[in-house]
Amino acid sequence: MTNKIYGNSYQPGTYSLEKMQNRASQLQKSMNSQTDDKDKQLYKACEEFEAMFFQMVLKEMRKTVHKSELTDGGFAEEIFESMLDEEIAKSAAKKEGSLANLLYQQLRLQLDGDQ
């Protein structure tokens, strides 16, 4: 027997505690998956920020090194160094204890405090 509500009358059985608990559980899982997605997006953004920052640091460091005309590779060497710096920066951002981890932890604390 199912319960139904018609107008102002209520017929028992439509709303059971078990159905409401199942629905609440589904909503909680949905909220948790959204939170997990946001955490992953935040961490990825932190990694990308660190990679860009580190790449800029490497670029500025390379400017301080004097290049001899004997081994100067020209434009091709600049492109290669730029690509190399980018890959070094990406791999450094994935290391444990990196700036990305620290930045993520700090931003995560701030997000938890706002809620």
N, CA, C and O atoms as a GROMACS GRO file, in nm:
protein
  460
    1MET      N    1   0.085  -0.118   0.000
    1MET     CA    2   0.000   0.000   0.000
    1MET      C    3   0.089   0.124   0.000
    1MET      O    4   0.179   0.135   0.083
    2THR      N    5   0.066   0.213  -0.090
    2THR     CA    6   0.143   0.337  -0.097
    2THR      C    7   0.064   0.450  -0.036
    2THR      O    8  -0.060   0.451  -0.041
    3ASN      N    9   0.134   0.542   0.021
    3ASN     CA   10   0.069   0.659   0.080
    3ASN      C   11   0.072   0.773  -0.020
    3ASN      O   12   0.170   0.790  -0.092
    4LYS      N   13  -0.031   0.850  -0.024
    4LYS     CA   14  -0.038   0.962  -0.116
    4LYS      C   15  -0.102   1.080  -0.047
    4LYS      O   16  -0.180   1.066   0.047
    5ILE      N   17  -0.067   1.197  -0.097
    5ILE     CA   18  -0.130   1.318  -0.046
    5ILE      C   19  -0.220   1.373  -0.156
    5ILE      O   20  -0.174   1.401  -0.266
    6TYR      N   21  -0.348   1.388  -0.124
    6TYR     CA   22  -0.445   1.445  -0.217
    6TYR      C   23  -0.503   1.568  -0.153
    6TYR      O   24  -0.575   1.560  -0.053
    7GLY      N   25  -0.472   1.683  -0.209
    7GLY     CA   26  -0.525   1.806  -0.153
    7GLY      C   27  -0.479   1.822  -0.010
    7GLY      O   28  -0.359   1.826   0.017
    8ASN      N   29  -0.572   1.830   0.082
    8ASN     CA   30  -0.542   1.845   0.224
    8ASN      C   31  -0.539   1.712   0.296
    8ASN      O   32  -0.506   1.708   0.415
    9SER      N   33  -0.571   1.604   0.229
    9SER     CA   34  -0.575   1.474   0.297
    9SER      C   35  -0.443   1.401   0.278
    9SER      O   36  -0.377   1.416   0.175
   10TYR      N   37  -0.405   1.323   0.375
   10TYR     CA   38  -0.280   1.249   0.375
   10TYR      C   39  -0.312   1.102   0.388
   10TYR      O   40  -0.390   1.061   0.473
   11GLN      N   41  -0.250   1.022   0.302
   11GLN     CA   42  -0.265   0.878   0.313
   11GLN      C   43  -0.130   0.821   0.354
   11GLN      O   44  -0.032   0.844   0.284
   12PRO      N   45  -0.123   0.748   0.465
   12PRO     CA   46   0.004   0.695   0.516
   12PRO      C   47   0.075   0.605   0.415
   12PRO      O   48   0.012   0.537   0.335
   13GLY      N   49   0.208   0.605   0.421
   13GLY     CA   50   0.290   0.516   0.341
   13GLY      C   51   0.372   0.585   0.233
   13GLY      O   52   0.468   0.527   0.184
   14THR      N   53   0.337   0.708   0.194
   14THR     CA   54   0.410   0.778   0.090
   14THR      C   55   0.549   0.817   0.137
   14THR      O   56   0.646   0.802   0.064
   15TYR      N   57   0.558   0.866   0.257
   15TYR     CA   58   0.685   0.913   0.312
   15TYR      C   59   0.728   0.818   0.422
   15TYR      O   60   0.678   0.825   0.534
   16SER      N   61   0.819   0.731   0.390
   16SER     CA   62   0.872   0.642   0.493
   16SER      C   63   1.009   0.693   0.537
   16SER      O   64   1.078   0.761   0.461
   17LEU      N   65   1.044   0.661   0.658
   17LEU     CA   66   1.173   0.704   0.713
   17LEU      C   67   1.288   0.649   0.630
   17LEU      O   68   1.388   0.717   0.608
   18GLU      N   69   1.272   0.527   0.584
   18GLU     CA   70   1.378   0.464   0.504
   18GLU      C   71   1.400   0.538   0.372
   18GLU      O   72   1.514   0.558   0.332
   19LYS      N   73   1.293   0.579   0.306
   19LYS     CA   74   1.306   0.653   0.180
   19LYS      C   75   1.373   0.787   0.204
   19LYS      O   76   1.458   0.830   0.125
   20MET      N   77   1.335   0.853   0.312
   20MET     CA   78   1.396   0.983   0.342
   20MET      C   79   1.543   0.967   0.376
   20MET      O   80   1.624   1.052   0.338
   21GLN      N   81   1.580   0.860   0.447
   21GLN     CA   82   1.720   0.837   0.480
   21GLN      C   83   1.800   0.807   0.354
   21GLN      O   84   1.913   0.854   0.339
   22ASN      N   85   1.742   0.729   0.263
   22ASN     CA   86   1.810   0.699   0.137
   22ASN      C   87   1.833   0.827   0.056
   22ASN      O   88   1.940   0.846  -0.002
   23ARG      N   89   1.732   0.911   0.051
   23ARG     CA   90   1.745   1.038  -0.024
   23ARG      C   91   1.850   1.128   0.040
   23ARG      O   92   1.929   1.191  -0.030
   24ALA      N   93   1.850   1.134   0.174
   24ALA     CA   94   1.951   1.215   0.244
   24ALA      C   95   2.090   1.160   0.217
   24ALA      O   96   2.185   1.238   0.201
   25SER      N   97   2.104   1.029   0.213
   25SER     CA   98   2.234   0.967   0.185
   25SER      C   99   2.280   1.000   0.042
   25SER      O  100   2.398   1.029   0.020
   26GLN      N  101   2.186   0.996  -0.053
   26GLN     CA  102   2.220   1.032  -0.190
   26GLN      C  103   2.265   1.176  -0.200
   26GLN      O  104   2.362   1.206  -0.270
   27LEU      N  105   2.196   1.266  -0.132
   27LEU     CA  106   2.234   1.408  -0.134
   27LEU      C  107   2.371   1.430  -0.072
   27LEU      O  108   2.450   1.509  -0.121
   28GLN      N  109   2.400   1.357   0.038
   28GLN     CA  110   2.530   1.370   0.105
   28GLN      C  111   2.642   1.323   0.012
   28GLN      O  112   2.747   1.387   0.004
   29LYS      N  113   2.619   1.211  -0.058
   29LYS     CA  114   2.721   1.161  -0.152
   29LYS      C  115   2.743   1.262  -0.263
   29LYS      O  116   2.857   1.285  -0.304
   30SER      N  117   2.636   1.321  -0.312
   30SER     CA  118   2.648   1.421  -0.418
   30SER      C  119   2.728   1.542  -0.371
   30SER      O  120   2.813   1.593  -0.444
   31MET      N  121   2.702   1.588  -0.249
   31MET     CA  122   2.775   1.701  -0.194
   31MET      C  123   2.922   1.667  -0.175
   31MET      O  124   3.009   1.749  -0.203
   32ASN      N  125   2.951   1.544  -0.128
   32ASN     CA  126   3.090   1.502  -0.108
   32ASN      C  127   3.165   1.496  -0.240
   32ASN      O  128   3.281   1.535  -0.247
   33SER      N  129   3.100   1.446  -0.345
   33SER     CA  130   3.168   1.437  -0.475
   33SER      C  131   3.194   1.577  -0.530
   33SER      O  132   3.297   1.600  -0.593
   34GLN      N  133   3.101   1.671  -0.506
   34GLN     CA  134   3.124   1.809  -0.551
   34GLN      C  135   3.240   1.870  -0.475
   34GLN      O  136   3.320   1.943  -0.533
   35THR      N  137   3.249   1.843  -0.345
   35THR     CA  138   3.360   1.894  -0.263
   35THR      C  139   3.491   1.834  -0.310
   35THR      O  140   3.592   1.905  -0.320
   36ASP      N  141   3.492   1.704  -0.340
   36ASP     CA  142   3.612   1.639  -0.390
   36ASP      C  143   3.657   1.701  -0.522
   36ASP      O  144   3.776   1.723  -0.544
   37ASP      N  145   3.561   1.728  -0.611
   37ASP     CA  146   3.593   1.791  -0.739
   37ASP      C  147   3.653   1.930  -0.717
   37ASP      O  148   3.750   1.967  -0.784
   38LYS      N  149   3.596   2.006  -0.625
   38LYS     CA  150   3.648   2.140  -0.596
   38LYS      C  151   3.788   2.131  -0.538
   38LYS      O  152   3.875   2.211  -0.571
   39ASP      N  153   3.811   2.032  -0.450
   39ASP     CA  154   3.945   2.014  -0.393
   39ASP      C  155   4.046   1.979  -0.501
   39ASP      O  156   4.158   2.032  -0.501
   40LYS      N  157   4.007   1.891  -0.593
   40LYS     CA  158   4.098   1.854  -0.701
   40LYS      C  159   4.128   1.974  -0.790
   40LYS      O  160   4.243   1.995  -0.832
   41GLN      N  161   4.027   2.054  -0.819
   41GLN     CA  162   4.046   2.172  -0.902
   41GLN      C  163   4.135   2.273  -0.831
   41GLN      O  164   4.221   2.336  -0.894
   42LEU      N  165   4.116   2.290  -0.700
   42LEU     CA  166   4.199   2.382  -0.623
   42LEU      C  167   4.344   2.336  -0.623
   42LEU      O  168   4.434   2.417  -0.643
   43TYR      N  169   4.367   2.206  -0.601
   43TYR     CA  170   4.504   2.156  -0.598
   43TYR      C  171   4.570   2.170  -0.735
   43TYR      O  172   4.687   2.206  -0.745
   44LYS      N  173   4.493   2.142  -0.841
   44LYS     CA  174   4.549   2.157  -0.976
   44LYS      C  175   4.586   2.302  -1.002
   44LYS      O  176   4.690   2.330  -1.061
   45ALA      N  177   4.501   2.395  -0.960
   45ALA     CA  178   4.531   2.538  -0.978
   45ALA      C  179   4.658   2.576  -0.901
   45ALA      O  180   4.739   2.655  -0.950
   46CYS      N  181   4.674   2.521  -0.782
   46CYS     CA  182   4.794   2.549  -0.702
   46CYS      C  183   4.919   2.494  -0.771
   46CYS      O  184   5.023   2.559  -0.772
   47GLU      N  185   4.908   2.374  -0.828
   47GLU     CA  186   5.022   2.317  -0.901
   47GLU      C  187   5.057   2.402  -1.023
   47GLU      O  188   5.174   2.428  -1.050
   48GLU      N  189   4.955   2.446  -1.095
   48GLU     CA  190   4.980   2.528  -1.214
   48GLU      C  191   5.042   2.662  -1.175
   48GLU      O  192   5.129   2.714  -1.246
   49PHE      N  193   4.996   2.719  -1.064
   49PHE     CA  194   5.055   2.845  -1.018
   49PHE      C  195   5.202   2.826  -0.984
   49PHE      O  196   5.287   2.906  -1.024
   50GLU      N  197   5.233   2.718  -0.911
   50GLU     CA  198   5.373   2.694  -0.876
   50GLU      C  199   5.457   2.672  -1.000
   50GLU      O  200   5.570   2.721  -1.008
   51ALA      N  201   5.404   2.598  -1.097
   51ALA     CA  202   5.480   2.572  -1.219
   51ALA      C  203   5.510   2.702  -1.293
   51ALA      O  204   5.622   2.722  -1.340
   52MET      N  205   5.410   2.790  -1.303
   52MET     CA  206   5.433   2.919  -1.369
   52MET      C  207   5.534   3.002  -1.292
   52MET      O  208   5.623   3.063  -1.352
   53PHE      N  209   5.521   3.005  -1.160
   53PHE     CA  210   5.613   3.083  -1.077
   53PHE      C  211   5.757   3.031  -1.093
   53PHE      O  212   5.850   3.109  -1.114
   54PHE      N  213   5.773   2.900  -1.084
   54PHE     CA  214   5.905   2.841  -1.093
   54PHE      C  215   5.964   2.860  -1.232
   54PHE      O  216   6.085   2.880  -1.246
   55GLN      N  217   5.880   2.855  -1.335
   55GLN     CA  218   5.928   2.878  -1.471
   55GLN      C  219   5.979   3.021  -1.486
   55GLN      O  220   6.081   3.044  -1.552
   56MET      N  221   5.909   3.115  -1.426
   56MET     CA  222   5.954   3.255  -1.431
   56MET      C  223   6.086   3.272  -1.357
   56MET      O  224   6.173   3.346  -1.402
   57VAL      N  225   6.102   3.202  -1.245
   57VAL     CA  226   6.227   3.208  -1.170
   57VAL      C  227   6.341   3.154  -1.254
   57VAL      O  228   6.448   3.215  -1.262
   58LEU      N  229   6.319   3.039  -1.318
   58LEU     CA  230   6.424   2.981  -1.402
   58LEU      C  231   6.461   3.073  -1.518
   58LEU      O  232   6.578   3.088  -1.552
   59LYS      N  233   6.360   3.135  -1.579
   59LYS     CA  234   6.384   3.226  -1.691
   59LYS      C  235   6.472   3.343  -1.647
   59LYS      O  236   6.566   3.380  -1.716
   60GLU      N  237   6.440   3.400  -1.531
   60GLU     CA  238   6.519   3.513  -1.481
   60GLU      C  239   6.659   3.469  -1.441
   60GLU      O  240   6.755   3.544  -1.459
   61MET      N  241   6.672   3.347  -1.388
   61MET     CA  242   6.805   3.296  -1.353
   61MET      C  243   6.891   3.278  -1.478
   61MET      O  244   7.010   3.308  -1.477
   62ARG      N  245   6.829   3.229  -1.585
   62ARG     CA  246   6.906   3.208  -1.709
   62ARG      C  247   6.956   3.340  -1.766
   62ARG      O  248   7.061   3.343  -1.832
   63LYS      N  249   6.884   3.448  -1.743
   63LYS     CA  250   6.927   3.579  -1.792
   63LYS      C  251   7.058   3.624  -1.727
   63LYS      O  252   7.132   3.703  -1.785
   64THR      N  253   7.086   3.575  -1.607
   64THR     CA  254   7.206   3.617  -1.535
   64THR      C  255   7.331   3.543  -1.582
   64THR      O  256   7.442   3.584  -1.550
   65VAL      N  257   7.314   3.434  -1.656
   65VAL     CA  258   7.428   3.355  -1.703
   65VAL      C  259   7.478   3.412  -1.835
   65VAL      O  260   7.402   3.429  -1.930
   66HIS      N  261   7.605   3.440  -1.839
   66HIS     CA  262   7.666   3.494  -1.960
   66HIS      C  263   7.680   3.382  -2.064
   66HIS      O  264   7.730   3.274  -2.033
   67LYS      N  265   7.635   3.409  -2.186
   67LYS     CA  266   7.647   3.312  -2.294
   67LYS      C  267   7.764   3.351  -2.383
   67LYS      O  268   7.782   3.466  -2.421
   68SER      N  269   7.843   3.250  -2.413
   68SER     CA  270   7.955   3.278  -2.503
   68SER      C  271   7.905   3.265  -2.647
   68SER      O  272   7.810   3.193  -2.676
   69GLU      N  273   7.969   3.334  -2.734
   69GLU     CA  274   7.931   3.330  -2.875
   69GLU      C  275   7.966   3.197  -2.938
   69GLU      O  276   7.910   3.158  -3.040
   70LEU      N  277   8.060   3.126  -2.876
   70LEU     CA  278   8.103   2.998  -2.931
   70LEU      C  279   7.992   2.893  -2.920
   70LEU      O  280   7.972   2.814  -3.013
   71THR      N  281   7.918   2.892  -2.807
   71THR     CA  282   7.816   2.789  -2.786
   71THR      C  283   7.674   2.843  -2.796
   71THR      O  284   7.579   2.774  -2.760
   72ASP      N  285   7.658   2.964  -2.842
   72ASP     CA  286   7.524   3.022  -2.851
   72ASP      C  287   7.445   2.951  -2.962
   72ASP      O  288   7.488   2.948  -3.077
   73GLY      N  289   7.330   2.895  -2.924
   73GLY     CA  290   7.247   2.820  -3.019
   73GLY      C  291   7.143   2.906  -3.086
   73GLY      O  292   7.068   2.859  -3.172
   74GLY      N  293   7.136   3.032  -3.049
   74GLY     CA  294   7.041   3.122  -3.110
   74GLY      C  295   6.897   3.098  -3.066
   74GLY      O  296   6.871   3.058  -2.953
   75PHE      N  297   6.806   3.124  -3.157
   75PHE     CA  298   6.663   3.117  -3.128
   75PHE      C  299   6.619   2.974  -3.091
   75PHE      O  300   6.535   2.956  -3.002
   76ALA      N  301   6.676   2.875  -3.158
   76ALA     CA  302   6.641   2.735  -3.130
   76ALA      C  303   6.679   2.698  -2.986
   76ALA      O  304   6.604   2.627  -2.918
   77GLU      N  305   6.793   2.746  -2.942
   77GLU     CA  306   6.835   2.717  -2.804
   77GLU      C  307   6.741   2.784  -2.704
   77GLU      O  308   6.709   2.726  -2.601
   78GLU      N  309   6.698   2.905  -2.733
   78GLU     CA  310   6.605   2.974  -2.645
   78GLU      C  311   6.473   2.899  -2.632
   78GLU      O  312   6.417   2.888  -2.523
   79ILE      N  313   6.424   2.849  -2.745
   79ILE     CA  314   6.300   2.771  -2.743
   79ILE      C  315   6.319   2.643  -2.661
   79ILE      O  316   6.234   2.608  -2.579
   80PHE      N  317   6.431   2.574  -2.684
   80PHE     CA  318   6.460   2.452  -2.610
   80PHE      C  319   6.468   2.480  -2.461
   80PHE      O  320   6.410   2.406  -2.381
   81GLU      N  321   6.540   2.585  -2.422
   81GLU     CA  322   6.554   2.618  -2.280
   81GLU      C  323   6.418   2.654  -2.218
   81GLU      O  324   6.390   2.617  -2.104
   82SER      N  325   6.336   2.723  -2.293
   82SER     CA  326   6.203   2.758  -2.244
   82SER      C  327   6.119   2.634  -2.220
   82SER      O  328   6.051   2.623  -2.118
   83MET      N  329   6.123   2.540  -2.314
   83MET     CA  330   6.048   2.415  -2.299
   83MET      C  331   6.104   2.331  -2.185
   83MET      O  332   6.028   2.268  -2.111
   84LEU      N  333   6.235   2.329  -2.171
   84LEU     CA  334   6.299   2.256  -2.063
   84LEU      C  335   6.260   2.315  -1.928
   84LEU      O  336   6.227   2.241  -1.834
   85ASP      N  337   6.263   2.447  -1.917
   85ASP     CA  338   6.222   2.513  -1.793
   85ASP      C  339   6.078   2.482  -1.757
   85ASP      O  340   6.045   2.462  -1.640
   86GLU      N  341   5.992   2.478  -1.858
   86GLU     CA  342   5.851   2.447  -1.834
   86GLU      C  343   5.835   2.306  -1.777
   86GLU      O  344   5.759   2.287  -1.682
   87GLU      N  345   5.905   2.210  -1.833
   87GLU     CA  346   5.894   2.072  -1.785
   87GLU      C  347   5.956   2.056  -1.645
   87GLU      O  348   5.902   1.983  -1.561
   88ILE      N  349   6.067   2.123  -1.620
   88ILE     CA  350   6.128   2.119  -1.487
   88ILE      C  351   6.031   2.178  -1.385
   88ILE      O  352   6.015   2.124  -1.276
   89ALA      N  353   5.968   2.289  -1.421
   89ALA     CA  354   5.873   2.354  -1.330
   89ALA      C  355   5.752   2.265  -1.302
   89ALA      O  356   5.706   2.258  -1.188
   90LYS      N  357   5.701   2.198  -1.405
   90LYS     CA  358   5.586   2.109  -1.386
   90LYS      C  359   5.620   1.993  -1.293
   90LYS      O  360   5.542   1.958  -1.205
   91SER      N  361   5.737   1.934  -1.313
   91SER     CA  362   5.774   1.820  -1.228
   91SER      C  363   5.805   1.866  -1.086
   91SER      O  364   5.779   1.791  -0.991
   92ALA      N  365   5.859   1.985  -1.070
   92ALA     CA  366   5.886   2.036  -0.935
   92ALA      C  367   5.756   2.064  -0.861
   92ALA      O  368   5.751   2.048  -0.739
   93ALA      N  369   5.653   2.104  -0.932
   93ALA     CA  370   5.524   2.134  -0.868
   93ALA      C  371   5.455   2.008  -0.817
   93ALA      O  372   5.369   2.016  -0.729
   94LYS      N  373   5.491   1.892  -0.870
   94LYS     CA  374   5.428   1.767  -0.828
   94LYS      C  375   5.500   1.700  -0.711
   94LYS      O  376   5.453   1.598  -0.661
   95LYS      N  377   5.611   1.755  -0.669
   95LYS     CA  378   5.688   1.694  -0.560
   95LYS      C  379   5.622   1.719  -0.425
   95LYS      O  380   5.554   1.820  -0.405
   96GLU      N  381   5.643   1.626  -0.334
   96GLU     CA  382   5.591   1.639  -0.198
   96GLU      C  383   5.664   1.753  -0.128
   96GLU      O  384   5.785   1.768  -0.142
   97GLY      N  385   5.590   1.832  -0.053
   97GLY     CA  386   5.649   1.946   0.017
   97GLY      C  387   5.673   2.066  -0.071
   97GLY      O  388   5.749   2.156  -0.035
   98SER      N  389   5.610   2.067  -0.186
   98SER     CA  390   5.630   2.177  -0.279
   98SER      C  391   5.547   2.298  -0.238
   98SER      O  392   5.465   2.291  -0.146
   99LEU      N  393   5.569   2.406  -0.306
   99LEU     CA  394   5.493   2.528  -0.283
   99LEU      C  395   5.344   2.504  -0.309
   99LEU      O  396   5.259   2.561  -0.240
  100ALA      N  397   5.313   2.421  -0.408
  100ALA     CA  398   5.173   2.391  -0.440
  100ALA      C  399   5.103   2.326  -0.322
  100ALA      O  400   4.988   2.360  -0.292
  101ASN      N  401   5.171   2.234  -0.253
  101ASN     CA  402   5.111   2.170  -0.135
  101ASN      C  403   5.085   2.271  -0.025
  101ASN      O  404   4.978   2.272   0.036
  102LEU      N  405   5.181   2.356   0.000
  102LEU     CA  406   5.165   2.457   0.106
  102LEU      C  407   5.054   2.556   0.071
  102LEU      O  408   4.973   2.592   0.156
  103LEU      N  409   5.052   2.599  -0.053
  103LEU     CA  410   4.950   2.693  -0.099
  103LEU      C  411   4.811   2.629  -0.090
  103LEU      O  412   4.715   2.694  -0.047
  104TYR      N  413   4.801   2.503  -0.130
  104TYR     CA  414   4.673   2.432  -0.124
  104TYR      C  415   4.624   2.422   0.021
  104TYR      O  416   4.507   2.448   0.049
  105GLN      N  417   4.712   2.384   0.110
  105GLN     CA  418   4.673   2.370   0.251
  105GLN      C  419   4.623   2.502   0.307
  105GLN      O  420   4.524   2.506   0.379
  106GLN      N  421   4.691   2.610   0.275
  106GLN     CA  422   4.652   2.742   0.326
  106GLN      C  423   4.517   2.784   0.268
  106GLN      O  424   4.430   2.832   0.341
  107LEU      N  425   4.500   2.768   0.138
  107LEU     CA  426   4.372   2.805   0.075
  107LEU      C  427   4.259   2.716   0.123
  107LEU      O  428   4.146   2.762   0.139
  108ARG      N  429   4.287   2.589   0.145
  108ARG     CA  430   4.185   2.496   0.193
  108ARG      C  431   4.138   2.538   0.332
  108ARG      O  432   4.018   2.533   0.361
  109LEU      N  433   4.229   2.579   0.418
  109LEU     CA  434   4.193   2.627   0.552
  109LEU      C  435   4.103   2.750   0.543
  109LEU      O  436   4.006   2.762   0.617
  110GLN      N  437   4.137   2.841   0.452
  110GLN     CA  438   4.057   2.961   0.435
  110GLN      C  439   3.917   2.928   0.382
  110GLN      O  440   3.818   2.988   0.425
  111LEU      N  441   3.908   2.832   0.291
  111LEU     CA  442   3.778   2.792   0.237
  111LEU      C  443   3.694   2.726   0.345
  111LEU      O  444   3.573   2.750   0.353
  112ASP      N  445   3.755   2.642   0.428
  112ASP     CA  446   3.682   2.578   0.538
  112ASP      C  447   3.633   2.679   0.638
  112ASP      O  448   3.525   2.663   0.695
  113GLY      N  449   3.712   2.785   0.661
  113GLY     CA  450   3.673   2.889   0.757
  113GLY      C  451   3.557   2.974   0.707
  113GLY      O  452   3.480   3.026   0.788
  114ASP      N  453   3.544   2.988   0.576
  114ASP     CA  454   3.436   3.069   0.519
  114ASP      C  455   3.302   2.998   0.522
  114ASP      O  456   3.198   3.062   0.515
  115GLN      N  457   3.303   2.868   0.533
  115GLN     CA  458   3.177   2.793   0.529
  115GLN      C  459   3.107   2.787   0.660
  115GLN      O  460   3.000   2.727   0.670
   0.00000   0.00000   0.00000
